[in-house]
Amino acid sequence: MIDDLDRKIMQTLTRDGRTPYTALARDLGVSEATVRQRVSRLQESGALRIVALCNPLTLGHQSVRLMIRVRDLTPRAVAKSLADMPMINHVALCAGSQDIFLEGTCRDQAQLVQLLDDIRMLPGVSRVQVLLLLELFKDYSWNGLDSAVGQSEAGE
């Protein structure tokens, strides 16, 4: 169960994951121990993961989004295989005309070609739609935490 305090902690850490617990506690009117316990619980539950993000395009890398259609195997089985690939940094099951959504980062075009070859050879992969990013304006925004969408305090 995620309550308003959890949401406020996550909202602040979304803006700056390095915010000290002392500053969070002061801003939220709770103890540092409370913040530390809440963050730990959120991380253990998988609701929160604090990471550093960079824009791969500014580093000269290829950033790609892929839509995968699966045949003869379950999308979940194929997704697990894809998640093991080191250049893939996001794997999600989808509803709609595609079964799996991927985000990947490659150091150059040659590595991108190798990644696409590896994915196309995986059992169960029947179609790969490639979206090559040219410019990145916004990434990893969890603005849904700002609204009433999601769990309420009453668990509704």
C-alpha positions in Angstrom: 0.0 0.0 0.0 1.4 3.4 -1.0 0.1 6.4 0.9 0.5 10.2 0.4 3.8 10.3 2.3 5.2 7.6 0.0 4.0 9.5 -3.0 5.6 12.7 -1.8 8.9 10.9 -1.1 8.9 9.3 -4.6 7.9 12.6 -6.2 10.9 14.4 -4.7 13.3 11.5 -5.5 12.0 11.5 -9.1 13.2 15.1 -9.4 16.6 14.4 -7.7 17.4 10.8 -6.6 20.3 12.2 -4.5 18.1 14.3 -2.2 19.4 13.7 1.4 17.0 12.0 3.7 17.5 14.9 6.2 16.2 17.3 3.5 13.2 15.0 2.7 12.4 14.7 6.4 12.5 18.4 6.9 10.4 19.2 3.9 7.8 16.6 4.7 7.6 17.2 8.4 8.7 13.7 9.5 11.8 12.2 11.0 14.8 11.1 9.0 14.2 7.5 10.3 10.7 7.6 8.9 12.0 8.6 5.5 14.8 6.0 5.6 12.3 3.2 6.5 9.8 4.3 3.8 12.4 4.5 1.1 13.7 1.1 2.1 10.2 -0.5 2.1 9.5 1.1 -1.3 12.7 -0.3 -2.7 12.2 -3.8 -1.3 8.6 -3.9 -2.7 9.9 -2.9 -6.1 7.8 0.3 -6.2 10.9 2.5 -6.2 14.3 2.1 -7.7 16.8 5.0 -7.6 19.0 5.1 -10.6 21.2 7.6 -12.6 19.9 8.3 -16.1 21.8 9.7 -19.0 20.8 10.7 -22.5 22.6 8.1 -24.7 22.2 10.3 -27.7 24.5 13.0 -26.2 27.1 10.3 -25.8 27.0 9.3 -29.5 25.1 6.1 -28.9 22.2 4.6 -30.8 18.9 4.6 -28.8 16.2 2.4 -30.1 12.7 1.4 -29.3 11.4 -1.9 -30.6 7.9 -3.4 -30.8 7.9 -7.2 -31.0 5.2 -9.6 -32.2 5.4 -13.1 -30.9 4.4 -16.4 -32.5 4.6 -20.1 -31.2 5.7 -19.1 -27.7 4.2 -16.9 -25.0 5.1 -13.3 -24.9 6.3 -13.7 -21.3 8.8 -16.5 -22.3 10.2 -14.3 -25.1 10.3 -11.2 -22.8 12.4 -13.2 -20.3 14.9 -14.1 -23.1 15.1 -10.5 -24.2 15.6 -9.2 -20.7 18.9 -11.2 -20.5 20.4 -9.2 -23.4 22.9 -6.6 -22.1 22.0 -3.8 -24.6 18.3 -4.0 -23.7 17.4 -1.8 -20.8 13.6 -2.0 -20.7 11.3 -4.9 -21.5 7.5 -4.7 -21.1 4.5 -6.9 -22.1 1.9 -5.0 -24.1 -1.7 -5.2 -25.1 -2.7 -4.4 -28.6 -1.2 -5.2 -32.0 2.3 -5.8 -30.5 3.2 -8.2 -27.7 6.5 -6.7 -26.3 8.0 -3.2 -26.0 11.8 -2.8 -25.7 14.1 0.0 -25.2 17.8 -0.5 -26.0 21.0 1.4 -26.2 23.9 0.5 -28.5 27.3 2.1 -28.7 27.2 2.4 -32.5 25.3 1.3 -35.6 27.2 -2.0 -35.9 26.2 -3.0 -32.4 22.6 -2.0 -33.3 22.7 -4.3 -36.3 24.0 -7.2 -34.1 21.2 -6.6 -31.6 18.5 -6.7 -34.2 20.0 -9.9 -35.7 20.1 -11.5 -32.2 16.5 -10.5 -31.5 15.2 -11.7 -34.9 16.9 -15.1 -34.3 15.2 -15.6 -30.9 12.6 -18.4 -30.9 9.1 -17.0 -30.8 9.9 -13.6 -32.4 7.9 -13.2 -35.6 8.1 -9.5 -36.3 10.2 -6.6 -35.1 9.3 -3.0 -35.6 12.2 -0.6 -35.1 12.0 3.0 -33.9 15.4 4.7 -34.0 15.5 7.8 -31.7 16.8 10.9 -33.3 16.4 13.4 -30.4 15.3 12.9 -26.8 13.1 15.6 -25.2 11.9 13.8 -22.0 12.6 10.4 -20.5 11.5 8.6 -17.3 8.7 10.9 -16.2 6.4 9.4 -13.5 4.0 12.3 -13.4 1.1 9.9 -12.5 2.4 10.1 -8.9 1.1 13.7 -8.8 -2.5 12.8 -9.4 -5.1 10.7 -7.6 -4.5 7.9 -10.1 -3.4 4.6 -8.6 -3.8 3.3 -5.1 -5.6 5.4 -2.6 -5.0 5.3 1.1 -8.1 3.1 1.5 -6.7 0.7 -1.1 -9.4 1.5 -3.6 
